[in-house]
Amino acid sequence: MEINKITHEILDSAYKVHTSLGPGLLESAYKACLAYELRKKGMKVEEEKDVPLIYEEIKLDCGYRMDLLVEDQVIIELKTVDSFSDVHFAQILTYLRLSNKKIGLLINFNIKSLKEGIKRFIL
């Protein structure tokens, strides 16, 4: 599936979840509902996907996990925070680099208008 179509479907599903549930819930609730909506659309979704850290010839399991990986192409990091901070941006950029993926979406569900809680990252 083409990358813009994937991100369109992800955002469409995120808006549906946010409209139905509103802000104020735990991140895990939004993650489960978003994964469910994407799977209903026939998309491949992996939850809590391990992100290993490889340093020279050693592979370290440091416990890094991306929230969702969609169609083996798009990383989604979900937040329920008052506002994004630099550490949130650094986290998704690091996951993109470590996993050799090109597109990431950072989505904050704890916001009145979801449009203000979406950031797209491209490596």
N, C-alpha and C positions, 0 to 999 in steps of 0.2 A: 504494500500500500504506500502511496506517495506521502511524503512527510507532512506536507501542508494539510492533506486530508486527515491524517492521524491527529495532528494538533487541533484541527477543527472539531473532530469528534470528541477529543478529550475536553476541550473547552465547553462544548455543547453539553456534555455530561456533567461537568463541574457546575455549570449554571443551573442545571436541573436539580442537582443535589442541594445546592445552596438555596435555591428558591423554595424547595420543599422543607428543608431543615432549619434554615436561617443560621445566624451566628450563635456561638455560645456553647457548642458541644466539644467533646474531646476530639483530637486529631484522628484517633483510631476509628471513630464513628464515620467521619467523612471519608477516610481511606477505604473502609469496607464498602460504603455506599458507592463511591466513585468506581472502585474495581468492579462491583456488581453491574453498574450501568454500562461500563465499557465491555464487559463480557457479554452482556445482552446484545450488544452490537456485533458480536462475533470477533472481538479483538482479543489478542493474546496479552494477558496481564500477569506479571509476576510481582508478588508482594514481598517486601522486606528482602530484596535481592542483595546478596552479599557483594561487597565491593572490596576485593583484596588489594592490599598495598604491596607492590613489588618494588624492592630496592635491590638493584644490581641483580644477583642471582638468587636472592631469597624472597619468598612469598610470605608476607605477614598477615595473619588473620587478626586484624585490630578491632573487629566488631563493627566496621562501617557497613551500613545497609541503606540502600535507597528505598524510599517508600514504595514507589511503583515504577516498573519498567514496562512500557507499552510497545508491543510489536517489535521487541528487541531494538528499538530505535530511540524512544523518547523517555527520558527520566523525569519523573514527577516527584517533587518534594512538597509535602503538604505541611502547612503551619496553621496554628490557631493562636496568633499573637496580636498585640495591639498594632504593631507595625513591623515591617521588615527591618533588619539591621544588617550591617556589613557581614556579620558571621553567617547569616543565611545565604547571602550571595556567594561567599567563599565556599560554603558547604556544597552547593550545587555545582559550582565551577570545578571543585575538586573531584566530585563524583563523575562529572563529564570527562575530565582528564584521565582519571584512573580507569574508567571503563571504556575509554575510546569511543564514546558516543558524541554526537554533534549537537543534539537539541535537548534542552531541559526546560521544564516549566516549574516555577515556584508559585504555589497557590496558597493564599491565606484565606481561610474560611471564616475567620473571626473578624469580619468586616461587614458593614451595612451593604455596600455595593461591591459585589465580587469583581467587577471590572477594575476597581482600584486595588485589588489584591492579587493580581496576576502579573508575573514578570517572566519573559521569555529570554532564554540564554542560548547563544549559538557559539560553538567553538569552530 
